[in-house]
Amino acid sequence: MSFMTFVLQPFKQGSVRRLPCLVGASHLMGYIRGEGRNQGTLFPVVLDDFVPADHVCRIIDAFVEKLMMSELGFERAQAADTGRPGYDPRDLLKLYLYGYLNQIRSSRRLETECRRNVELMWLLGRLYPDHKSIAEFRRMHHEAITAAGAKLVCFARSCGLIRGEWIAIDGSKFRAVASIDSARERLALQRYLDGLEKADEESQANIDPSAVQAAIEKLQKHPEPEAGFMLMRQNILPAYNVQTAVDTEHALIVAQTVVLDATDSRCLQPMAEAARMVLLRTPVTPTASRSRSVKRQACCRMCPSCAQSTTRAMAPCSDARIFTTNPRPPPSSVLAKKR
C-alpha cells in the first residue's frame, strides 16, 4: 500500500501540520501537534518565562525574602560552619505557603509537586526536599509560622488590602477525626480517673493500680485528646471551634485560633484582642449579634437567641476599650428573596 508524502516544513509549537495518511482515506485533516520529545531547541528554556509577572509565586518569594527568619523563631536561620548543609528555612516556608494556598497539605504530595510542578521549580530553584524534611519543618516551627502570618497581615495592610476598620469575627465547627465512640470512651476514662482522685483525697479508697495504669495508657494513645462534643447540624459530634477574624475590605483573615469552647459569645473578647494586637491599633469596636462584627477592629457572629450571653460578653470588651454594637438582622422577606 502506497503512502502520500508531504514536504515537511519547519514549524513552531502549537502550529498545524499535516501528517502522512493512506491513499484513498476519506479525511485529510491535519492535527495540532506539539514538539517531538527528542526535538532540540535553539535557545535554552528559562523557568522565569513560565511564571507570569503577576503570579502568586512571585508574591510569596518577595514576601519571604524580606522576613527576618531568626527574629521570628526559625531554627537554622543562619547556616552552620560545619556539618552537612541543610535546607534554607526560607525555601521550606515558601513551599509551606504555596501548599496551603493551593490546598496541598500532605508532605508527600508536596514532595511530589516539587518534581513535576513548574511553579515550585521556579519558587525553590529546582530543590526537591523529601517529605520527612517538610513534615519536620512544619512540626518544629508552629509558632514561627504563626509569627510569619502576622507579618503577612502587616504587609497586606501596608499595601492597602486591610483597612482595619471593620473586622468580622465568626466561629465554625469542624468535625474531629475521632469517632463518637472513642470520644465517649475517652470522656468516661477521664471521669473515672477524676473520681478516683477525688475518692483518694477524701478517704482511703480501694484502687486497682493495674486498672488505673490501663486507663492512663488508653488516654495517652487517643489520637485527639482535646476534641469535645459540639452541636453540628443538629447533631452532637466530636468537633473543634475555629474562630476567625476577617477584615471586611477584602475578606482577608487577620487572626485565627482553635478553641474547645462551643459557645461563640465567650470568644468575642479574646478574638477582638487578637485582632487588635495584629493590627497594632488600640481603639477597637466589635459588633455582636446575628452577624458578630466589630467597628474599627473586631466583629462577631451570634444567633438572636444568645442576646443575654451576648450582653455578658460585651462587658469585658468595654473594659478593654473594645466597643461592641449589635447590627439588626435582615428582615425575613429579604432572606426569602435570597433563597
LINURNOR-V639967 format. One record per pair of residues at least 24 apart in sequence whose C-alpha atoms are under 6 Angstrom apart, sorted by the first residue. I is the first residue (numbers start at 1). GAP is how many residues later the second one is. Records with the same first field share a line. If there is no record, write none. Layout:
BEGIN
I=GAP + GAP
END
This chain:
BEGIN
47=75
72=72
73=71
74=70
91=33
107=24 + 27 + 28
164=133
165=130 + 131 + 132
166=82 + 128 + 129 + 130 + 131
167=79 + 80 + 81 + 127 + 130 + 131 + 132
168=77 + 78 + 125 + 130 + 131 + 132
169=75 + 76 + 130 + 131
170=73 + 74 + 130 + 131
171=71 + 72
172=69 + 70
173=67 + 68
174=65 + 66
175=64
176=62 + 63
230=32
265=45 + 48
269=48
272=26
284=38
285=37 + 38 + 39
286=37 + 38
287=37 + 38 + 39
288=37 + 38
289=37
END
